[in-house]
């Protein structure tokens, strides 16, 4: 996880937990993870175990989505745009 993603995720988890009025201990118990793990997520630790993270997110009613994005690296890997063969 990049630092900015970890920080964003930490904020979302903290906010959602507060809305649900759960303590870190409550969340850990409900998600089946350690309280220490919940603390790490909320502190934005850049390396966490994915299956445990998903359990925490599911418990909070949140989901992790993967979406394609345009970045210089992604554009370089994709190569030049395909020409429209319908134009003649």
Helices and strands as residue ranges (DSSP letters): H 3-19, H 24-31, H 35-42, H 50-59, H 72-78
